[in-house]
């Protein structure tokens, strides 16, 4: 669905009582979480289907509870897919412009809308500078999420043990 349609739909849906979100940051968060989270959900579903049921069965047959099996077996196997989905959501939310134009308040200046404003005002140097800042923010956040993936999802070493 085009972002302009999403933006207008969110304005219409959240401009009246009982839930007024227009002009707040929450409307942007809601729009992008619900718009881009489907890719992350598909990642998690794919990771879950790749887990052999015999791994979980072995855990429970050795006396582990369902909660322990979920926490110690399933979550570590699915966590990389969750972090990949979060990275996808963040990158697309940071660089999306079509719905942002309609949802952003005049009280804020988002970097993506500022880039568009600079381009329409023929201020190409400022637009390039804002674009570089946006790229650096996305790279830094992506590197942080990759680091979190390495910390939270340890990889086995050559001897077969976990680091």
Secondary structure, DSSP 8 states (H G I E B T S, - for coil): --HHHHHHHHHHHTSSTT---TTSHHHHHHHHHHHHHHHHHHHHHHHHHHS-HHHHHHHHHTT--HHHHIIIIIHHHHHHHHHHHHHHHHHHHHH--HHHHHH--TT---HHHHHHHHHHTT-HHHHHHHHHHHHHHHHHHHHHHHHHHHHHS--B-TTS-B-
